[in-house]
Amino acid sequence: MAKHIERGKAGEALGRRYLEKKGYSVLFCNWRSGHYEIDIIASKNDKIHFIEVKTRYSIKFGYPEESVTNKKFYYLKNAAAIFLGQFKEVKMIQFDILSISIIYGKEIEYYFIEDVYLY
């Protein structure tokens, strides 16, 4: 498996544990429909959260959350629309970004950005 895929999976596993500690119930990881994917779909307080997880092992090219582009968010919204078409009972949703920095010699840093909306 390619190194970037392994690192992405490791980051998503860390993200899942982080969210569970924060009281979220993780419903799906790597939910797919066609070429769309949502890293984590979780619930908390009667709301469904569509969460993009970004992990970096260096800040040489910026912080992880900075890599969520308008195009990436467009795909996330499309994936969420497909999900909502399949699960019609869902009433309240929210888009979030979970940024994870894993820098050698430092403690893992989490930055959770809630209720995100990019155009």
C-alpha positions, -999 to +999 in steps of 0.1 A: +000+000+000+013+035-008+027+055+020+002+084+017-028+059+018-014+042+049-009+076+066-044+087+056-059+055+071-039+060+103-051+096+105-087+086+101-083+059+128-069+086+151-098+109+141-124+082+149-110+077+184-108+115+190-144+120+180-156+091+201-138+106+231-157+139+224-190+121+225-197+114+188-211+081+176-192+072+145-217+057+120-195+052+089-159+055+080-149+060+044-185+060+032-185+058-006-209+063-034-194+062-069-163+083-068-175+103-038-163+096-003-169+109+032-141+102+057-163+100+088-201+103+093-209+106+129-238+117+151-241+138+182-270+157+197-295+145+170-273+159+142-254+141+115-218+153+110-200+149+077-163+151+087-134+156+064-102+143+081-068+158+070-036+145+084-001+159+079+033+148+092+049+181+085+037+217+082+062+224+054+033+229+030+008+243+055-016+230+081-038+200+073-070+220+073-056+243+046-057+215+021-095+214+021-101+232-011-134+245-026-133+215-050-128+190-021-157+206-003-179+205-034-173+167-036-181+164+002-214+182-003-223+160-033-215+129-013-236+142+016-265+148-008-263+112-020-262+100+016-292+121+025-311+106-004-305+071+010-312+081+046-342+103+044-349+103+081-319+126+087-331+161+095-301+181+108-266+180+093-233+198+097-200+198+078-168+196+099-130+194+093-108+174+117-071+184+112-045+162+127-008+171+128+016+143+136+050+160+138+080+138+149+090+146+185+058+164+193+025+154+207-003+148+182-023+179+176-060+180+168-079+210+154-116+204+150-134+230+129-171+227+132-199+239+110-178+246+080-192+259+047-171+267+017-184+281-016 
